[in-house]
Amino acid sequence: MKQVKILGSGCARCNQLADAVKAVIAAEGIEASVEKIEDIRQIVGYGVMSTPGLVVDGRVVCSGRLPSNDEIRDMLTAQPHKCCCGDHAKGTGRQNGSCC
């Protein structure tokens, strides 16, 4: 199941993104949970300085704009990032944690 987070203060564009994400999830039959994050400290913790922001499985995939439904679908269905030096999320990448 995908973990999706909408980052924003509750402004109109943030709400539009939330509605669009939910519509794409329903239309595509994607199994996902959607959470809205409105706490500015949490938003900045993701490195997002301009909202709305979209986080999929812990990775910021878009910020500062309202993506199209096709873009949202692609973001939600993209395969997880795989690196040639291992899975950093599980600590099996390079010793210093840097990516190729």
C-alpha positions in Angstrom: 0.0 0.0 0.0 1.3 3.4 -1.0 1.7 6.0 1.8 0.8 9.4 0.4 1.1 12.7 2.2 -0.2 16.1 1.1 2.0 18.9 2.6 0.3 22.3 2.9 -1.3 24.8 5.2 -4.8 24.1 4.1 -4.8 26.7 1.3 -6.9 26.3 -1.8 -4.1 24.8 -3.9 -3.3 22.3 -1.1 -6.9 21.2 -1.0 -7.0 21.0 -4.8 -4.0 18.7 -4.7 -5.6 16.5 -2.0 -8.8 16.2 -4.1 -6.8 15.5 -7.3 -4.7 12.8 -5.6 -7.8 11.1 -4.1 -9.5 11.2 -7.5 -6.5 9.6 -9.2 -6.3 6.9 -6.5 -10.0 6.1 -7.0 -9.9 6.2 -10.8 -6.7 4.0 -11.0 -7.7 1.6 -8.2 -4.4 2.4 -6.4 -4.2 1.0 -2.9 -3.0 4.0 -0.8 -3.5 5.9 2.4 -3.7 9.7 2.2 -2.7 12.0 5.0 -2.7 15.8 5.0 0.2 17.4 6.9 -0.5 21.0 7.9 2.2 21.5 10.6 4.8 23.8 9.2 7.6 22.1 11.1 6.8 18.7 9.6 6.5 20.3 6.1 10.0 21.9 6.5 11.3 18.6 7.8 10.6 17.2 4.3 12.7 20.0 2.9 9.6 21.6 1.3 9.7 25.4 1.3 6.9 25.9 -1.2 3.5 24.2 -0.9 1.6 22.2 -1.9 3.9 19.3 -1.6 3.3 15.6 -2.5 5.2 12.8 -0.7 4.9 9.2 -1.9 6.3 6.5 0.3 8.5 9.0 2.2 9.9 10.7 -0.9 9.0 14.2 -2.0 7.9 13.9 -5.6 6.5 17.4 -6.2 6.4 20.8 -4.4 5.4 24.3 -5.1 2.9 23.6 -7.9 -0.2 21.7 -8.7 0.6 18.8 -11.0 -1.8 17.4 -13.6 -3.7 14.3 -13.0 -1.5 12.4 -15.5 1.6 13.6 -13.5 0.0 12.5 -10.2 -0.8 9.1 -11.7 2.8 8.7 -12.8 4.1 9.8 -9.4 1.8 7.3 -7.6 2.6 4.4 -9.9 6.4 5.0 -10.3 8.6 2.2 -9.1 10.7 2.9 -6.0 14.1 4.5 -6.7 16.7 1.8 -6.9 20.4 2.7 -6.7 23.3 0.7 -8.2 25.0 0.8 -4.8 22.2 -0.8 -2.7 19.1 0.1 -0.8 20.0 3.1 1.3 16.7 3.0 3.2 17.8 -0.4 4.7 21.3 0.8 5.3 22.9 -1.5 2.8 24.3 1.3 0.5 27.8 2.7 0.5 29.5 3.1 3.8 29.1 6.9 3.8 25.5 6.8 2.6 26.2 8.7 -0.6 24.5 7.7 -3.8 26.1 7.2 -7.2 
